[in-house]
Amino acid sequence: VQLQASGGGLVQAGGSLRLSCAGTGRTFNMYIMGWFRQAPGKEREFVAAIHWSGGKVYYADSVKGRFTISRDNAKNTVCLQMNSLKPEDTAVYYCAATQNIVVVSTSSYDYWGQGTLVTVSS
């Protein structure tokens, strides 16, 4: 599976962005898809994940209620809708794929996209 993330940019606090991740490969729908982020000088951290069918989703506490993850297996895409953005959401955002049920750990993921930068100004 190859992944390509897009949709990052500069936005003011309180604004919204929608990230997309396009995957290649016929087995895309067999993977749990996750979003992680890494701020300068910090470790990469879990943001959200979604199961194969989209029936189960997970969120980090810091984004719960503001971010929504979704997927379209017919189009091999997973999206992260980010609302009410805060300066502390500034980071490079990565999409990733795993067949491991432990979805919050970076070490569980086998495939990573290249990252897209989100900058939230105050």
C-alpha positions, 0 to 999 in steps of 0.5 A: 500500500502506498499512501499520499497525504494532502490538504494541509495549509495555513489557517487561523485559529478556529478555522477548518481544514480537510486532509485527504489520504489516497491509497494505492493497492487493491487491499486498501479496504483490509487496513485500519487507517490512522492519522498521526501528527508530529510537531517540531521537537516533539514525538509523533502522536496518534490523532485518529484511526478508523477500522476497515468498514468505517464502523469503528473510530478512535480519537486522541482526547486532544482532538475529540469533538473537533476532528472527524475521520472517515474513509471511502474504500471505493475511492481508496481514500481516508479523510480527516476533517479538522474543525475549531483548529488551535495553534497547538494543532500545528504539525506535520500530519501523516496517514498510515495503514495497519492490520494490527488492532493496536491503533494508537501506536506508531510501531503498529503501522506498516505503511506511511504517507509523506506528511502534510503540514498544517499551520494554525495561527493565533 
